């Protein structure tokens, strides 16, 4: 029984390395991309194996992020609970776990989906685990803007998994997440600014000040609202999506304006949480609209 309990504890710790809540949003937007890629229902095999492969590689990238940042995570309340800072897992087993999980995911994508999806997913892995985590995050306050490209890739991966192509419509989904990422993350950076200061990471509130960051959040949310109109403009979606995008954009921008006019950590936290709901709701609206148009 003790051995079983130890194995279960170790499995939970390894699972925690994959940042399951983050990966769940990645997988969600990837699956939406799969369904938007075709007029009807996408092939079951592409959806199943594409989802598994993308999830495994995303989890592996998260584990590498935890490995590289374990000393930084010790200094931050938000991340000090993770298995590596607490000494529950070692660096070698974390590296082995990440490489094993990532390799399995890439193999699934290559053999059971298509090579394009595998190569795009590998590029996304490198972009997050190496370019963002190792190079950009400790070097520039624009880390999340540039590194956000990796986080914006899931719907492109999903689209490629089903069709083997990356058309302009898939890139438009990429653009939405790319522009969404900075205000989403900067809201977090505002109320966690002391954490980032302790870790000596050059996040925008610490390098350019609170007021400047709040202004950037307003500008990016306004830009995001404009970008989310583009699916309707290019006839990728219809009126139901347009209405949802306007309403969601109005709420998100409202948070940003309130944050600029009367900042509080509580409001920044609320905006960060809403930003996750916003993205999930926006992509859900795209999916609903996609099939509504075909029934109309």
N, C-alpha and C positions, 0 to 999 in steps of 0.2 A: 504493500500500500504506500509506503514511504517513497519507493522508487517511482510509482505511478504519479504520486503527487508532485515529485520533483520534475518529472517529465512534463506534466501539465503546466507547471510554473514556468519552465523553460520555454515551452511552446507559446505561452502568453507573452513572455518577454520578447521573443523573436517576432511575434505578430505585432507587438507594439512598435517595433522598429520600422514597420512598413507604413506607419501613419495611416491607419485604415480610414479615418474620417476624411482625410485629404484624398486618398485613393478612391473613395466612394464617389466623390464629386467628379474626379477625373474619368472614372468608368461611366458615370451617368452621361456626361457630355459626349463621350466616345460612342455610346450606344445611340444617343440621339442622332449623331452624325451618320450612323449606319442606317437608321430608318429614313432619314431625310434624303439619303443618296439614291433611293429608288422610288418609283411611283407607288408600288404596292408594299408587300412585306419582304424584307431582305432574306436571303438564304439562311436557314437555321444554323448551318455549319459555320458560316462566316461570322454570324452574331455570337455563337457560343465560343468558338475557339478564338475569335478576335477579342472578345471580352476577357477571356481567361489570360491570353497572352499579354494584352495591354496592362491588365491589372498586376500580373506578376512582375513585369518590367518596371512599372510605376512603383511597386512596393520595394523592388531592389534598389531603385534610385533613391527612395526615401531612406533605406537602410544605410546606403553610402553617405548620404547627407548626415545622418546621425553619427556615423563613424568619424567623419571628418570634423564635425563640430562638437564632439563630446566634451572637450575642454571648455568651449564657449558655453555649452548647455549647462555646465556646472554653475556658471555665474548668473544664470537667468532663472527667475522663479517660474516662468512659463514652461521651461524645458528641463529643470533640474530633476524632475521625477522620472525621466527616461532611463531605460535599463543601463546604458553605458555610463552616464554620470554617476549612477548609484552603485556601480561596480557589479551589477547582476550579470552582465555579459562582458566578454573580453573582445578585444579588437580583432583577433584572428578569427574567432568563430563568427563574428559579425560580418567580416569580409567574406568568409567562405559561404555563409548563408546568402549574402547579397549576390555573389557571383553565381551560386547554384540556382537561386530563384530566377535571376535575370536570364541566365542561359536557357533554362527551361522555357521561359516565356518567349524568348527570341526563337527558339527551335519550333515551338508551337506555331508562331506566326509565319515562319518561313515554310514549314512543311504542310501546315493545315489551313493557312489563309493565303498569303501571297508574299513574294519577296519584297515588293515595294513597301508593304506595311511593316515588315521586319526592319528594313533599312531606315524608314522614317522613325520607327519606335526607338531604334538604337541611337539615332541622332538626337532624339528627345532625351534619352537617358544621359548621353554625354553632355548635352546642353544644360541639364539640371544638376547632375552629380559632379560634373567637372567645371564647366564654364561658369555656371552661376555660383555653386557652393565654394569652389576652390579659388576661382579667379575674381569674380565680380563682387560677391557679397562683402569680403573684407577690404575691397579697394575703392569702391565708389558709391555715393548715395543714390546713383541711378541704377543700382544693381537690380532692383525689382522691375524697372522699366525694360532694361535690356534682357535680363534673365526671364522676364515674363513670357518671352517667345516659347520657351519650353512648356510652360504651363498652359499655353493656348493651343497646343498641338492635338489634344485628344479627339476633338471632332473631326480633324483632318485624318487622323489615324483610323477612326471609325469609318469614315467615307471611303478611304483607300482599301480597307478590309473588305468592303462589299463590292466595290467597282474596279479596284485596281488602278484608279486614277485619282488625281487631285484637281478638280475643276475650280473655277472662280467661286462657285457657291461654297465649297469647302473652305476656301481661303477667307471668305467673308465671315464664317463662323469663327475662324482663327482670329480675325481682326476684332470681333466682339470681345472675346476673352482677353485678348492682348490689351485692349484699352480699359477693360474692367479691372485688371489686376492691380495697377497702381493705387487707385482710390480704395480698393478693398484692403490692400496690405498697409497703406499709409495710415488708415484708420487704426489698425492694430498697432503700428509703430508709434502713434501718438500716445496712446494710453499705456504702452509698454516702453516708453522712452528711457526710463531709468534702467530697465533691463539691458537695453542695447548700449546705454552709456557704460554700464558696468562691464559689459563684454567688449567694449571698445570697437563696436561695429558702426560704420559710418552711415547710419540711417538718416533720412532726410530731416526729421525733427531735431536731431542732435547736431547736424552739420549746417543746416540753413534756418533753423528756428521753427517754432510752432506755427507762427502766423503764416510763414511762407508755405509750409506743408498744408495748412488748411486751405490756402488759396489754390494750390495745385490740385487738391482734392475737388474743389468746386469746378475748376477748369476741365479736369478729366471726366467728371460725371456729366458735364454738359457735352463734351465731345462724345462720350459713350452714348448718350441719348441720341445724338445725331447718327452715330454709326449703326445703332439698332434700328433705325428707319430704313437702312439700305436694303434689307431683304424684301421689304415691300416695294421699294423703288425699282428693284430689278425683277420684280414679279416672281420672286422666290417664295413669297408668302402673300397672304391676303389680309382682309380687314380685321379678322379676329386677332391675329398676331399684332397688327399695327396698334390696335386699341390697348392690348396688353403691354406692348413696348412703351407706349406713351404714359400709361398709368404707372408702370414700374419705374420708368425713368423719372417721372415727376416725384415719386416718393424718394428715390435714391438722391436726386438732386436736392430735394427738400432737406434731407439729412445733412448733406454737404453744406448747404447755406446756413442751416442752424448751427452747425459745427463751427463755421467761420464767424458767425455773429456772436455766439455765446458758448465758447468751448467748455466742455466738461469731460472728464474721463468716462463718466457714465454714458454720455451721448456718443462718444467715440466708440465705445464698446457696443452700443446698440447699433450704430451704423455698420460696424464690422460684421455683426451677426446678420443684419438685414442683407448685406451684400451677398452673402451665401444664398439666402432665400431668393434674392433678386435673380441671381444667375440660374438657379434651378427652375424658378418660375418662368423666366424668359425662354429657356430652352424647351420647357414643357409646352409653352404657348406655341413655339415653332412646330413642335411635333403634332399638337392638336390641330393647328391650322393646316398642316401638311395633308392630313387625312380629311379634314373638313372640306377643303377645296375639291377633293376628288369625289366626295359624296354630294356636293352641291350641284 
